[in-house]
Amino acid sequence: MTNSITDLPIKAGIVGTGFAAKLRAQTLQADSRSHLLAVCGHTPAKTQEFAETHGTTVVDSWQQLVEHPELDLVFISTINRDHGQIARAALNAGKHVVTEYPLSLDPKEAESLITLANAKGKLLHVEHIELLGGLHQALRQSLPKIGQPVY
């Protein structure tokens, strides 16, 4: 594992195999500054298919992924209730973390994760990729029919 997020290529792992994870994998593959090293998911067949599609390796659990000695960065693209626990384990393992919103379902846990990331000198970034999902896109497409939103 490298000590700096600026050491290239950045070796990343993804927890999850859904829509957001696929976007992450495609972005990582398209950028020579990154390498998708490992993925884990809830469903073995889907995880294996994801790994084959994106040229990466399957690990059996998120615990194994965050402890992977070669990883620099962990992307968390799985169910919301697990974000905080995975982020904490990854930060404690010396990894940088990018997680989908929310960072945690518990605001106090979210604050403690920010404190931990700062103490460890690690990146902790929360993405809002749900804006690219079906519901938000359907609403966006319907705006011309609905009219200007009022706040």
LINNOR-V847271 format. One record per residue. SS is DSSP state (~ for helix, > for strand, _ for the rest). D_CENTER is the distance of its C-alpha to the mean C-alpha in whole Angstrom. Layout:
# LINNOR-V847271
((SS;D_CENTER) (SS;D_CENTER))
This chain:
# LINNOR-V847271
((_;18) (_;19) (_;19) (_;18) (_;15) (_;18) (_;19) (_;19) (_;17) (>;14) (>;13) (>;9) (>;8) (>;6) (>;6) (_;8) (_;10) (_;11) (~;11) (~;8) (~;7) (~;10) (~;10) (~;8) (~;10) (~;13) (~;12) (~;12) (~;15) (~;17) (_;16) (_;19) (_;17) (>;14) (>;14) (>;12) (>;13) (>;12) (>;10) (>;11) (_;12) (_;15) (_;17) (~;19) (~;20) (~;17) (~;15) (~;18) (~;18) (~;15) (~;15) (~;19) (~;18) (~;15) (_;17) (_;15) (>;16) (>;16) (_;15) (_;17) (_;14) (~;11) (~;14) (~;15) (~;12) (~;12) (_;15) (_;15) (_;18) (_;17) (_;13) (_;13) (>;9) (>;6) (>;2) (>;3) (_;4) (_;8) (_;11) (~;11) (~;14) (~;12) (~;9) (~;12) (~;13) (~;10) (~;9) (~;13) (~;13) (~;11) (~;13) (~;16) (_;16) (_;16) (_;12) (>;10) (>;7) (>;5) (>;4) (>;6) (_;10) (_;11) (_;10) (_;13) (_;16) (_;18) (~;19) (~;21) (~;18) (~;16) (~;19) (~;19) (~;15) (~;16) (~;19) (~;18) (~;15) (~;19) (~;21) (~;19) (_;18) (_;15) (_;12) (>;10) (>;9) (>;9) (>;8) (_;11) (~;10) (~;12) (~;15) (~;15) (_;15) (~;19) (~;20) (~;20) (~;21) (~;24) (~;25) (~;25) (~;27) (~;29) (~;30) (~;33) (~;34) (~;34) (_;34) (_;33) (_;31) (_;33) (_;31))
